[in-house]
Amino acid sequence: MKVVADLCIVPMGVGPSVSPYVREIKTILETSGLDAEMHANGTNIEGELADICRLIELCEERLSQIGVQRVFYTMAFSSRRDKAQSMADKLTAVS
C-alpha cells in the first residue's frame, strides 16, 4: 500500500542538540531510495508502507549503534485508494 508518512524521530537523553543524530537519520533517508523531504519538525516520506517501516527499523538500529538509549517516534500516515497521489500532488491541490 502506497502511503505518505510524516515521521518525527527524537533521540532522548542526548542533550539539548539532536543535530548529530538527525544527520545520521538523514544519511539513511538519502540512501533509502524513498522520496523523503525533511522539514523543521520531521520528515515526509512517500512509498510503500512496508518499505517505510523497514526504513524506520534502520533508523532505530543506527541510533542504537551510536549509543542512543531512548527514542521517541511519532508517525502519521495517509493514503488514497481512489487515485495515485504524491506529496507534490497534495501540495499542488491546495495552491
N, CA, C and O atoms as CSV, one atom per row, in Angstrom:
chain,resi,resn,atom,element,x,y,z
A,1,MET,N,N,0.844,-1.177,0.000
A,1,MET,CA,C,0.000,0.000,0.000
A,1,MET,C,C,0.887,1.237,0.000
A,1,MET,O,O,1.746,1.385,0.870
A,2,LYS,N,N,0.689,2.117,-0.960
A,2,LYS,CA,C,1.455,3.356,-1.030
A,2,LYS,C,C,0.885,4.361,-0.049
A,2,LYS,O,O,-0.329,4.551,0.025
A,3,VAL,N,N,1.773,5.009,0.711
A,3,VAL,CA,C,1.358,5.997,1.697
A,3,VAL,C,C,2.294,7.194,1.652
A,3,VAL,O,O,3.393,7.135,1.100
A,4,VAL,N,N,1.825,8.277,2.248
A,4,VAL,CA,C,2.671,9.404,2.593
A,4,VAL,C,C,2.741,9.408,4.109
A,4,VAL,O,O,1.717,9.444,4.790
A,5,ALA,N,N,3.959,9.369,4.631
A,5,ALA,CA,C,4.159,9.318,6.073
A,5,ALA,C,C,4.784,10.612,6.552
A,5,ALA,O,O,5.599,11.221,5.859
A,6,ASP,N,N,4.396,11.019,7.734
A,6,ASP,CA,C,5.054,12.117,8.422
A,6,ASP,C,C,5.721,11.491,9.636
A,6,ASP,O,O,5.041,10.965,10.517
A,7,LEU,N,N,7.038,11.542,9.686
A,7,LEU,CA,C,7.812,10.861,10.715
A,7,LEU,C,C,8.643,11.869,11.489
A,7,LEU,O,O,9.297,12.733,10.905
A,8,CYS,N,N,8.611,11.749,12.802
A,8,CYS,CA,C,9.462,12.552,13.663
A,8,CYS,C,C,10.174,11.600,14.614
A,8,CYS,O,O,9.535,10.815,15.315
A,9,ILE,N,N,11.494,11.674,14.634
A,9,ILE,CA,C,12.314,10.834,15.497
A,9,ILE,C,C,13.070,11.753,16.451
A,9,ILE,O,O,13.810,12.635,16.015
A,10,VAL,N,N,12.881,11.544,17.749
A,10,VAL,CA,C,13.525,12.390,18.750
A,10,VAL,C,C,14.384,11.528,19.668
A,10,VAL,O,O,13.852,10.820,20.524
A,11,PRO,N,N,15.721,11.577,19.502
A,11,PRO,CA,C,16.592,10.886,20.444
A,11,PRO,C,C,16.492,11.589,21.801
A,11,PRO,O,O,16.539,12.816,21.877
A,12,MET,N,N,16.357,10.816,22.846
A,12,MET,CA,C,16.205,11.395,24.185
A,12,MET,C,C,17.434,11.096,25.032
A,12,MET,O,O,18.101,10.077,24.852
A,13,GLY,N,N,17.719,12.006,25.961
A,13,GLY,CA,C,18.838,11.817,26.863
A,13,GLY,C,C,20.186,12.082,26.241
A,13,GLY,O,O,21.210,11.642,26.766
A,14,VAL,N,N,20.205,12.804,25.118
A,14,VAL,CA,C,21.464,13.071,24.421
A,14,VAL,C,C,21.887,14.542,24.515
A,14,VAL,O,O,22.847,14.954,23.864
A,15,GLY,N,N,21.183,15.319,25.311
A,15,GLY,CA,C,21.486,16.734,25.444
A,15,GLY,C,C,20.539,17.587,24.631
A,15,GLY,O,O,19.645,17.075,23.958
A,16,PRO,N,N,20.742,18.911,24.698
A,16,PRO,CA,C,19.792,19.822,24.054
A,16,PRO,C,C,19.819,19.798,22.530
A,16,PRO,O,O,18.809,20.111,21.899
A,17,SER,N,N,20.946,19.437,21.922
A,17,SER,CA,C,21.025,19.407,20.458
A,17,SER,C,C,20.985,17.969,19.964
A,17,SER,O,O,21.738,17.115,20.430
A,18,VAL,N,N,20.092,17.716,19.011
A,18,VAL,CA,C,19.999,16.379,18.413
A,18,VAL,C,C,20.544,16.360,16.990
A,18,VAL,O,O,20.391,15.363,16.284
A,19,SER,N,N,21.176,17.449,16.561
A,19,SER,CA,C,21.665,17.560,15.184
A,19,SER,C,C,22.558,16.409,14.742
A,19,SER,O,O,22.374,15.913,13.630
A,20,PRO,N,N,23.521,15.953,15.553
A,20,PRO,CA,C,24.361,14.845,15.086
A,20,PRO,C,C,23.549,13.579,14.795
A,20,PRO,O,O,23.881,12.820,13.884
A,21,TYR,N,N,22.512,13.361,15.553
A,21,TYR,CA,C,21.669,12.179,15.372
A,21,TYR,C,C,20.760,12.338,14.157
A,21,TYR,O,O,20.518,11.382,13.421
A,22,VAL,N,N,20.265,13.545,13.958
A,22,VAL,CA,C,19.435,13.822,12.780
A,22,VAL,C,C,20.258,13.643,11.508
A,22,VAL,O,O,19.741,13.156,10.502
A,23,ARG,N,N,21.532,14.030,11.541
A,23,ARG,CA,C,22.398,13.821,10.374
A,23,ARG,C,C,22.536,12.331,10.061
A,23,ARG,O,O,22.557,11.945,8.892
A,24,GLU,N,N,22.627,11.507,11.076
A,24,GLU,CA,C,22.690,10.052,10.859
A,24,GLU,C,C,21.415,9.552,10.181
A,24,GLU,O,O,21.471,8.746,9.252
A,25,ILE,N,N,20.271,10.036,10.654
A,25,ILE,CA,C,18.978,9.658,10.067
A,25,ILE,C,C,18.897,10.165,8.631
A,25,ILE,O,O,18.414,9.461,7.744
A,26,LYS,N,N,19.370,11.386,8.406
A,26,LYS,CA,C,19.339,11.972,7.056
A,26,LYS,C,C,20.117,11.102,6.069
A,26,LYS,O,O,19.671,10.903,4.939
A,27,THR,N,N,21.259,10.589,6.478
A,27,THR,CA,C,22.053,9.713,5.616
A,27,THR,C,C,21.269,8.457,5.253
A,27,THR,O,O,21.292,8.017,4.104
A,28,ILE,N,N,20.581,7.883,6.223
A,28,ILE,CA,C,19.762,6.688,5.969
A,28,ILE,C,C,18.643,7.020,4.988
A,28,ILE,O,O,18.375,6.248,4.068
A,29,LEU,N,N,17.993,8.161,5.179
A,29,LEU,CA,C,16.919,8.578,4.280
A,29,LEU,C,C,17.432,8.760,2.855
A,29,LEU,O,O,16.787,8.332,1.897
A,30,GLU,N,N,18.586,9.392,2.721
A,30,GLU,CA,C,19.130,9.688,1.394
A,30,GLU,C,C,19.529,8.425,0.628
A,30,GLU,O,O,19.517,8.421,-0.603
A,31,THR,N,N,19.873,7.380,1.329
A,31,THR,CA,C,20.288,6.146,0.666
A,31,THR,C,C,19.160,5.116,0.567
A,31,THR,O,O,19.367,4.008,0.071
A,32,SER,N,N,17.972,5.483,1.039
A,32,SER,CA,C,16.862,4.534,1.096
A,32,SER,C,C,16.193,4.286,-0.250
A,32,SER,O,O,15.583,3.236,-0.453
A,33,GLY,N,N,16.300,5.235,-1.168
A,33,GLY,CA,C,15.588,5.122,-2.435
A,33,GLY,C,C,14.155,5.611,-2.353
A,33,GLY,O,O,13.451,5.634,-3.363
A,34,LEU,N,N,13.712,6.001,-1.171
A,34,LEU,CA,C,12.360,6.540,-0.999
A,34,LEU,C,C,12.394,8.056,-1.176
A,34,LEU,O,O,13.420,8.695,-0.947
A,35,ASP,N,N,11.266,8.617,-1.584
A,35,ASP,CA,C,11.141,10.067,-1.704
A,35,ASP,C,C,10.911,10.611,-0.299
A,35,ASP,O,O,9.862,10.373,0.299
A,36,ALA,N,N,11.888,11.340,0.225
A,36,ALA,CA,C,11.801,11.878,1.586
A,36,ALA,C,C,12.183,13.349,1.578
A,36,ALA,O,O,13.159,13.750,0.945
A,37,GLU,N,N,11.395,14.146,2.292
A,37,GLU,CA,C,11.648,15.578,2.394
A,37,GLU,C,C,11.647,15.968,3.862
A,37,GLU,O,O,10.619,15.910,4.536
A,38,MET,N,N,12.824,16.370,4.347
A,38,MET,CA,C,12.915,16.822,5.738
A,38,MET,C,C,12.282,18.201,5.864
A,38,MET,O,O,12.348,19.016,4.944
A,39,HIS,N,N,11.672,18.447,7.012
A,39,HIS,CA,C,11.157,19.775,7.337
A,39,HIS,C,C,11.563,20.086,8.771
A,39,HIS,O,O,12.236,19.272,9.403
A,40,ALA,N,N,11.184,21.207,9.284
A,40,ALA,CA,C,11.684,21.673,10.582
A,40,ALA,C,C,11.402,20.715,11.737
A,40,ALA,O,O,12.175,20.666,12.694
A,41,ASN,N,N,10.326,19.966,11.665
A,41,ASN,CA,C,9.946,19.098,12.780
A,41,ASN,C,C,9.835,17.633,12.420
A,41,ASN,O,O,9.188,16.869,13.136
A,42,GLY,N,N,10.453,17.227,11.327
A,42,GLY,CA,C,10.365,15.823,10.946
A,42,GLY,C,C,10.633,15.638,9.467
A,42,GLY,O,O,11.332,16.429,8.834
A,43,THR,N,N,10.057,14.571,8.933
A,43,THR,CA,C,10.292,14.214,7.536
A,43,THR,C,C,9.028,13.643,6.914
A,43,THR,O,O,8.353,12.816,7.527
A,44,ASN,N,N,8.708,14.072,5.718
A,44,ASN,CA,C,7.652,13.445,4.931
A,44,ASN,C,C,8.304,12.396,4.046
A,44,ASN,O,O,9.326,12.656,3.410
A,45,ILE,N,N,7.709,11.209,4.008
A,45,ILE,CA,C,8.255,10.109,3.222
A,45,ILE,C,C,7.134,9.517,2.389
A,45,ILE,O,O,6.027,9.296,2.878
A,46,GLU,N,N,7.438,9.262,1.118
A,46,GLU,CA,C,6.450,8.681,0.213
A,46,GLU,C,C,6.947,7.308,-0.237
A,46,GLU,O,O,8.094,7.164,-0.659
A,47,GLY,N,N,6.074,6.298,-0.145
A,47,GLY,CA,C,6.451,4.975,-0.611
A,47,GLY,C,C,5.518,3.903,-0.105
A,47,GLY,O,O,4.461,4.189,0.458
A,48,GLU,N,N,5.918,2.675,-0.312
A,48,GLU,CA,C,5.144,1.547,0.194
A,48,GLU,C,C,5.267,1.500,1.713
A,48,GLU,O,O,6.347,1.715,2.263
A,49,LEU,N,N,4.171,1.220,2.377
A,49,LEU,CA,C,4.156,1.188,3.835
A,49,LEU,C,C,5.231,0.254,4.391
A,49,LEU,O,O,5.923,0.611,5.344
A,50,ALA,N,N,5.376,-0.921,3.813
A,50,ALA,CA,C,6.380,-1.886,4.287
A,50,ALA,C,C,7.790,-1.316,4.153
A,50,ALA,O,O,8.626,-1.528,5.032
A,51,ASP,N,N,8.063,-0.596,3.066
A,51,ASP,CA,C,9.387,-0.001,2.870
A,51,ASP,C,C,9.655,1.094,3.901
A,51,ASP,O,O,10.769,1.214,4.410
A,52,ILE,N,N,8.646,1.877,4.200
A,52,ILE,CA,C,8.801,2.934,5.193
A,52,ILE,C,C,9.030,2.319,6.572
A,52,ILE,O,O,9.858,2.816,7.336
A,53,CYS,N,N,8.325,1.269,6.896
A,53,CYS,CA,C,8.527,0.595,8.185
A,53,CYS,C,C,9.942,0.024,8.281
A,53,CYS,O,O,10.563,0.099,9.341
A,54,ARG,N,N,10.458,-0.542,7.194
A,54,ARG,CA,C,11.843,-1.031,7.188
A,54,ARG,C,C,12.832,0.123,7.385
A,54,ARG,O,O,13.835,-0.020,8.084
A,55,LEU,N,N,12.540,1.249,6.770
A,55,LEU,CA,C,13.383,2.428,6.925
A,55,LEU,C,C,13.444,2.864,8.392
A,55,LEU,O,O,14.513,3.194,8.905
A,56,ILE,N,N,12.302,2.861,9.049
A,56,ILE,CA,C,12.256,3.250,10.458
A,56,ILE,C,C,13.071,2.268,11.307
A,56,ILE,O,O,13.750,2.676,12.250
A,57,GLU,N,N,13.004,0.989,10.975
A,57,GLU,CA,C,13.823,-0.005,11.688
A,57,GLU,C,C,15.310,0.279,11.496
A,57,GLU,O,O,16.088,0.146,12.441
A,58,LEU,N,N,15.714,0.666,10.288
A,58,LEU,CA,C,17.112,1.018,10.052
A,58,LEU,C,C,17.535,2.219,10.893
A,58,LEU,O,O,18.644,2.256,11.425
A,59,CYS,N,N,16.646,3.194,11.008
A,59,CYS,CA,C,16.930,4.373,11.838
A,59,CYS,C,C,17.100,3.957,13.293
A,59,CYS,O,O,18.026,4.407,13.968
A,60,GLU,N,N,16.223,3.112,13.767
A,60,GLU,CA,C,16.296,2.619,15.149
A,60,GLU,C,C,17.607,1.871,15.385
A,60,GLU,O,O,18.271,2.078,16.401
A,61,GLU,N,N,17.976,1.008,14.451
A,61,GLU,CA,C,19.227,0.251,14.579
A,61,GLU,C,C,20.436,1.181,14.634
A,61,GLU,O,O,21.335,0.993,15.453
A,62,ARG,N,N,20.452,2.183,13.758
A,62,ARG,CA,C,21.600,3.097,13.727
A,62,ARG,C,C,21.705,3.894,15.013
A,62,ARG,O,O,22.796,4.039,15.565
A,63,LEU,N,N,20.591,4.409,15.493
A,63,LEU,CA,C,20.629,5.174,16.741
A,63,LEU,C,C,21.121,4.302,17.890
A,63,LEU,O,O,21.876,4.771,18.743
A,64,SER,N,N,20.709,3.060,17.921
A,64,SER,CA,C,21.183,2.135,18.940
A,64,SER,C,C,22.699,1.927,18.822
A,64,SER,O,O,23.410,1.914,19.828
A,65,GLN,N,N,23.184,1.766,17.591
A,65,GLN,CA,C,24.619,1.554,17.361
A,65,GLN,C,C,25.471,2.718,17.865
A,65,GLN,O,O,26.598,2.513,18.315
A,66,ILE,N,N,24.944,3.921,17.791
A,66,ILE,CA,C,25.721,5.091,18.218
A,66,ILE,C,C,25.405,5.508,19.651
A,66,ILE,O,O,25.763,6.603,20.084
A,67,GLY,N,N,24.737,4.630,20.373
A,67,GLY,CA,C,24.595,4.819,21.812
A,67,GLY,C,C,23.339,5.474,22.330
A,67,GLY,O,O,23.242,5.744,23.527
A,68,VAL,N,N,22.372,5.739,21.470
A,68,VAL,CA,C,21.125,6.342,21.944
A,68,VAL,C,C,20.315,5.260,22.662
A,68,VAL,O,O,20.022,4.208,22.094
A,69,GLN,N,N,19.964,5.533,23.906
A,69,GLN,CA,C,19.272,4.553,24.723
A,69,GLN,C,C,17.747,4.682,24.682
A,69,GLN,O,O,17.028,3.737,25.003
A,70,ARG,N,N,17.268,5.856,24.287
A,70,ARG,CA,C,15.817,6.079,24.278
A,70,ARG,C,C,15.462,6.982,23.096
A,70,ARG,O,O,16.132,7.981,22.835
A,71,VAL,N,N,14.402,6.611,22.394
A,71,VAL,CA,C,13.967,7.372,21.219
A,71,VAL,C,C,12.451,7.509,21.258
A,71,VAL,O,O,11.742,6.552,21.571
A,72,PHE,N,N,11.963,8.690,20.941
A,72,PHE,CA,C,10.528,8.951,20.850
A,72,PHE,C,C,10.182,9.129,19.382
A,72,PHE,O,O,10.764,9.971,18.698
A,73,TYR,N,N,9.237,8.335,18.898
A,73,TYR,CA,C,8.803,8.390,17.498
A,73,TYR,C,C,7.349,8.843,17.429
A,73,TYR,O,O,6.519,8.434,18.241
A,74,THR,N,N,7.054,9.688,16.453
A,74,THR,CA,C,5.664,9.933,16.081
A,74,THR,C,C,5.553,9.697,14.583
A,74,THR,O,O,6.435,10.075,13.812
A,75,MET,N,N,4.456,9.067,14.187
A,75,MET,CA,C,4.232,8.772,12.776
A,75,MET,C,C,2.764,8.998,12.455
A,75,MET,O,O,1.877,8.653,13.237
A,76,ALA,N,N,2.532,9.572,11.313
A,76,ALA,CA,C,1.177,9.707,10.791
A,76,ALA,C,C,1.234,9.275,9.330
A,76,ALA,O,O,2.181,9.603,8.616
A,77,PHE,N,N,0.221,8.540,8.893
A,77,PHE,CA,C,0.185,8.028,7.524
A,77,PHE,C,C,-1.090,8.485,6.838
A,77,PHE,O,O,-2.141,8.602,7.468
A,78,SER,N,N,-0.985,8.741,5.541
A,78,SER,CA,C,-2.185,8.987,4.746
A,78,SER,C,C,-2.066,8.186,3.460
A,78,SER,O,O,-0.970,7.961,2.947
A,79,SER,N,N,-3.213,7.762,2.950
A,79,SER,CA,C,-3.221,7.025,1.685
A,79,SER,C,C,-4.507,7.339,0.934
A,79,SER,O,O,-5.501,7.781,1.510
A,80,ARG,N,N,-4.453,7.099,-0.351
A,80,ARG,CA,C,-5.645,7.233,-1.195
A,80,ARG,C,C,-5.800,5.969,-1.992
A,80,ARG,O,O,-4.824,5.429,-2.513
A,81,ARG,N,N,-6.999,5.505,-2.088
A,81,ARG,CA,C,-7.265,4.315,-2.887
A,81,ARG,C,C,-8.006,4.651,-4.183
A,81,ARG,O,O,-8.106,3.823,-5.089
A,82,ASP,N,N,-8.518,5.873,-4.254
A,82,ASP,CA,C,-9.274,6.254,-5.442
A,82,ASP,C,C,-8.381,6.757,-6.570
A,82,ASP,O,O,-8.785,6.746,-7.733
A,83,LYS,N,N,-7.157,7.203,-6.234
A,83,LYS,CA,C,-6.233,7.672,-7.270
A,83,LYS,C,C,-4.828,7.732,-6.679
A,83,LYS,O,O,-4.653,7.776,-5.461
A,84,ALA,N,N,-3.842,7.731,-7.553
A,84,ALA,CA,C,-2.452,7.909,-7.118
A,84,ALA,C,C,-2.249,9.375,-6.765
A,84,ALA,O,O,-2.684,10.269,-7.491
A,85,GLN,N,N,-1.585,9.605,-5.644
A,85,GLN,CA,C,-1.345,10.988,-5.234
A,85,GLN,C,C,0.002,11.077,-4.524
A,85,GLN,O,O,0.233,10.403,-3.521
A,86,SER,N,N,0.882,11.913,-5.053
A,86,SER,CA,C,2.201,12.099,-4.459
A,86,SER,C,C,2.167,13.253,-3.460
A,86,SER,O,O,1.166,13.958,-3.333
A,87,MET,N,N,3.279,13.426,-2.761
A,87,MET,CA,C,3.389,14.569,-1.848
A,87,MET,C,C,3.238,15.863,-2.636
A,87,MET,O,O,2.559,16.789,-2.192
A,88,ALA,N,N,3.870,15.927,-3.804
A,88,ALA,CA,C,3.775,17.127,-4.640
A,88,ALA,C,C,2.338,17.378,-5.082
A,88,ALA,O,O,1.883,18.522,-5.110
A,89,ASP,N,N,1.631,16.320,-5.423
A,89,ASP,CA,C,0.218,16.456,-5.822
A,89,ASP,C,C,-0.610,17.069,-4.695
A,89,ASP,O,O,-1.460,17.926,-4.934
A,90,LYS,N,N,-0.357,16.627,-3.480
A,90,LYS,CA,C,-1.116,17.128,-2.331
A,90,LYS,C,C,-0.883,18.630,-2.155
A,90,LYS,O,O,-1.817,19.380,-1.872
A,91,LEU,N,N,0.366,19.058,-2.324
A,91,LEU,CA,C,0.667,20.481,-2.182
A,91,LEU,C,C,0.073,21.297,-3.322
A,91,LEU,O,O,-0.423,22.404,-3.115
A,92,THR,N,N,0.129,20.744,-4.517
A,92,THR,CA,C,-0.442,21.431,-5.673
A,92,THR,C,C,-1.952,21.619,-5.515
A,92,THR,O,O,-2.495,22.641,-5.936
A,93,ALA,N,N,-2.618,20.664,-4.926
A,93,ALA,CA,C,-4.071,20.720,-4.756
A,93,ALA,C,C,-4.524,21.887,-3.889
A,93,ALA,O,O,-5.662,22.342,-4.008
A,94,VAL,N,N,-3.648,22.375,-3.020
A,94,VAL,CA,C,-4.038,23.481,-2.141
A,94,VAL,C,C,-3.410,24.814,-2.549
A,94,VAL,O,O,-3.567,25.821,-1.859
A,95,SER,N,N,-2.696,24.808,-3.681
A,95,SER,CA,C,-2.060,26.066,-4.145
A,95,SER,C,C,-3.047,26.925,-4.879
A,95,SER,O,O,-2.698,28.012,-5.339
